[in-house]
């Protein structure tokens, strides 16, 4: 699903799987992480436009930490920690948001949400 839709990340709940698993491939190779969590986030933040496979045609600026420390388990069941920065850190944060029930639209201001209201209603109808 991630590759078919030209995505760089996917969380299991996006495809109807109730597991805390994400997949990422932001150009540095495929990664699957079980029970990922951000254990540390740097103070420096930056805004960047993000899209989401769950909300097609909606793109908006999201402010996130530039650096994070991630803890998780690989597919062999081994726990690991890794420090990430830049786009890779952003993608992991985006996918972990999904596991926590957060979408990019939840990062939008009230005015931005009003601007996207028509698109969101159209998506709701398509899903219903």
C-alpha beads as a LAMMPS data file, in Angstrom:
LAMMPS data file: protein, C-alpha beads

128 atoms
127 bonds

1 atom types
1 bond types

-500.0 500.0 xlo xhi
-500.0 500.0 ylo yhi
-500.0 500.0 zlo zhi

Masses

1 110.0

Atoms # bond

1 1 1 0.000 0.000 0.000
2 1 1 2.768 2.428 0.919
3 1 1 4.636 1.914 -2.346
4 1 1 1.479 1.722 -4.513
5 1 1 0.458 5.188 -3.305
6 1 1 3.990 6.650 -3.532
7 1 1 4.127 7.025 0.241
8 1 1 7.220 7.099 2.436
9 1 1 5.548 5.654 5.521
10 1 1 2.517 3.685 6.644
11 1 1 1.031 2.761 10.004
12 1 1 -0.788 -0.561 10.431
13 1 1 -4.092 1.102 11.513
14 1 1 -4.213 2.907 8.146
15 1 1 -4.861 -0.436 6.478
16 1 1 -7.180 -1.793 9.154
17 1 1 -4.607 -3.691 11.195
18 1 1 -4.896 -2.988 14.935
19 1 1 -1.200 -3.278 15.754
20 1 1 1.440 -0.749 16.782
21 1 1 3.569 -1.302 13.676
22 1 1 4.879 1.192 11.150
23 1 1 6.795 0.888 7.909
24 1 1 9.058 3.585 6.501
25 1 1 11.075 4.061 3.338
26 1 1 12.165 7.659 2.931
27 1 1 14.945 6.796 0.486
28 1 1 17.280 5.047 2.945
29 1 1 15.719 1.601 2.635
30 1 1 12.689 -0.154 4.071
31 1 1 12.186 -0.292 7.848
32 1 1 9.440 -1.931 9.886
33 1 1 9.206 -1.035 13.563
34 1 1 7.027 -2.658 16.199
35 1 1 5.886 -0.589 19.194
36 1 1 7.837 2.514 18.146
37 1 1 8.119 5.351 20.618
38 1 1 9.908 8.655 20.681
39 1 1 12.012 8.665 23.828
40 1 1 13.688 12.003 23.199
41 1 1 13.038 14.988 20.930
42 1 1 15.425 17.817 20.167
43 1 1 14.426 21.405 20.869
44 1 1 15.025 22.621 17.307
45 1 1 11.875 22.405 15.194
46 1 1 11.028 23.112 11.580
47 1 1 7.898 23.304 9.489
48 1 1 7.489 21.267 6.343
49 1 1 4.578 20.421 4.105
50 1 1 3.196 16.947 4.750
51 1 1 0.655 14.808 2.976
52 1 1 -1.016 11.669 4.191
53 1 1 -2.280 8.512 2.520
54 1 1 -5.307 8.668 4.855
55 1 1 -6.208 12.191 3.686
56 1 1 -5.605 12.358 -0.075
57 1 1 -5.396 15.857 -1.589
58 1 1 -4.697 17.485 1.782
59 1 1 -1.244 18.911 2.341
60 1 1 -0.251 21.305 5.088
61 1 1 2.685 22.652 7.021
62 1 1 3.423 20.680 10.183
63 1 1 5.976 21.811 12.767
64 1 1 8.034 18.953 14.247
65 1 1 11.358 18.410 16.037
66 1 1 14.284 18.056 13.634
67 1 1 15.917 15.306 15.733
68 1 1 14.447 12.431 17.721
69 1 1 15.595 9.323 19.521
70 1 1 13.401 6.364 18.598
71 1 1 12.968 3.127 20.518
72 1 1 11.264 0.110 19.010
73 1 1 11.513 -3.528 18.100
74 1 1 12.600 -4.935 14.753
75 1 1 10.850 -7.813 12.988
76 1 1 13.247 -10.286 14.653
77 1 1 11.987 -9.120 18.068
78 1 1 15.163 -7.231 19.032
79 1 1 14.706 -3.909 20.866
80 1 1 16.783 -1.018 19.547
81 1 1 17.267 2.738 19.881
82 1 1 18.346 5.025 17.084
83 1 1 18.788 8.759 16.639
84 1 1 17.131 10.195 13.556
85 1 1 17.102 13.626 11.966
86 1 1 15.655 15.486 9.027
87 1 1 13.127 13.825 6.748
88 1 1 13.554 10.403 8.333
89 1 1 12.775 11.802 11.800
90 1 1 9.722 13.579 10.382
91 1 1 8.360 10.446 8.694
92 1 1 8.725 8.393 11.867
93 1 1 6.959 11.104 13.885
94 1 1 4.131 11.243 11.331
95 1 1 3.609 7.469 11.440
96 1 1 3.801 7.306 15.238
97 1 1 1.126 10.027 15.283
98 1 1 -1.142 7.571 13.430
99 1 1 -0.571 4.954 16.119
100 1 1 -1.669 7.555 18.667
101 1 1 -4.807 8.523 16.722
102 1 1 -3.388 11.800 15.395
103 1 1 -3.654 12.917 11.744
104 1 1 -1.913 15.861 10.076
105 1 1 -5.200 17.781 10.142
106 1 1 -4.975 17.659 13.960
107 1 1 -1.851 19.835 13.661
108 1 1 -3.765 22.459 11.613
109 1 1 -5.008 25.764 12.936
110 1 1 -8.739 26.417 13.178
111 1 1 -8.555 28.563 10.037
112 1 1 -6.733 25.810 8.111
113 1 1 -9.332 23.270 9.233
114 1 1 -12.089 25.512 7.913
115 1 1 -10.289 25.790 4.572
116 1 1 -10.105 21.991 4.348
117 1 1 -13.691 21.439 5.527
118 1 1 -15.072 20.761 2.021
119 1 1 -12.316 18.256 1.216
120 1 1 -12.791 16.545 4.580
121 1 1 -16.553 16.220 4.036
122 1 1 -15.925 14.724 0.598
123 1 1 -13.529 12.181 2.137
124 1 1 -16.061 11.328 4.859
125 1 1 -18.734 10.640 2.244
126 1 1 -16.349 8.483 0.213
127 1 1 -15.578 6.343 3.271
128 1 1 -19.214 6.017 4.411

Bonds

1 1 1 2
2 1 2 3
3 1 3 4
4 1 4 5
5 1 5 6
6 1 6 7
7 1 7 8
8 1 8 9
9 1 9 10
10 1 10 11
11 1 11 12
12 1 12 13
13 1 13 14
14 1 14 15
15 1 15 16
16 1 16 17
17 1 17 18
18 1 18 19
19 1 19 20
20 1 20 21
21 1 21 22
22 1 22 23
23 1 23 24
24 1 24 25
25 1 25 26
26 1 26 27
27 1 27 28
28 1 28 29
29 1 29 30
30 1 30 31
31 1 31 32
32 1 32 33
33 1 33 34
34 1 34 35
35 1 35 36
36 1 36 37
37 1 37 38
38 1 38 39
39 1 39 40
40 1 40 41
41 1 41 42
42 1 42 43
43 1 43 44
44 1 44 45
45 1 45 46
46 1 46 47
47 1 47 48
48 1 48 49
49 1 49 50
50 1 50 51
51 1 51 52
52 1 52 53
53 1 53 54
54 1 54 55
55 1 55 56
56 1 56 57
57 1 57 58
58 1 58 59
59 1 59 60
60 1 60 61
61 1 61 62
62 1 62 63
63 1 63 64
64 1 64 65
65 1 65 66
66 1 66 67
67 1 67 68
68 1 68 69
69 1 69 70
70 1 70 71
71 1 71 72
72 1 72 73
73 1 73 74
74 1 74 75
75 1 75 76
76 1 76 77
77 1 77 78
78 1 78 79
79 1 79 80
80 1 80 81
81 1 81 82
82 1 82 83
83 1 83 84
84 1 84 85
85 1 85 86
86 1 86 87
87 1 87 88
88 1 88 89
89 1 89 90
90 1 90 91
91 1 91 92
92 1 92 93
93 1 93 94
94 1 94 95
95 1 95 96
96 1 96 97
97 1 97 98
98 1 98 99
99 1 99 100
100 1 100 101
101 1 101 102
102 1 102 103
103 1 103 104
104 1 104 105
105 1 105 106
106 1 106 107
107 1 107 108
108 1 108 109
109 1 109 110
110 1 110 111
111 1 111 112
112 1 112 113
113 1 113 114
114 1 114 115
115 1 115 116
116 1 116 117
117 1 117 118
118 1 118 119
119 1 119 120
120 1 120 121
121 1 121 122
122 1 122 123
123 1 123 124
124 1 124 125
125 1 125 126
126 1 126 127
127 1 127 128
